[in-house]
C-alpha cells in the first residue's frame, strides 16, 4: 500500500493523469461513481438531503 501511494504521488507530481480504476488502485480515490453516487453517499453521511452548489 505504501509503495502504491508513493508511486501515485510521484506520478502526480510529474503530471500523469490516472483515470477511474487506476486512480482507485493507486489510492487517489475511495470509490468510483458519478453524481448520483456522490449524492447518495452524502445523504447517508450527513443524515439529510444534500444540496450541491455548482
N, C-alpha and C positions, 0 to 999 in steps of 0.2 A: 504494500500500500504506500509506504513512504517513497519508494523508488518511482512508483507511478505518479505520485504527486509532484516529486522533484522534476520528472520528465515533463509533466504538464506545465509547470511553472517556467521551466527553461524554454519550452516551445512557445509559451505565451509571450515571453519577453522577446522572442525572435519574430513575432508577428504571424505565427502559424495559426490558422483557423481550424478548430475541431468542431465538427457537426455532430448532433444527435448522439448516437451510440458511442462514438469516440470520446466525446466530452464526458459522458456518463462513466465510461471505463477509466478515464483519467482523473476522476474525482472533481471535475469542474462543475457538475450539476448533480442534484439529488435524484431527479426523475426526468423523464421525457414526456412532454404533453403540450397541449395547446391552451388557448384562453379558457375554454370551458373547464379543463382540469385545474387550472390555476384558481378559477372562481370557486370551484367545489372545495379545493384544498383550503383556501382562505376562510370559507364558510365554516368548515369543520374546525379550523384552528381558533377562530375568534368567537364562534358560537352564535353568529348572527349573519344576516345577509351582508355581503360585501358591496362596496361602492368603489369601482375602479375609475379613476380620473385619468384620461389620456392627455 
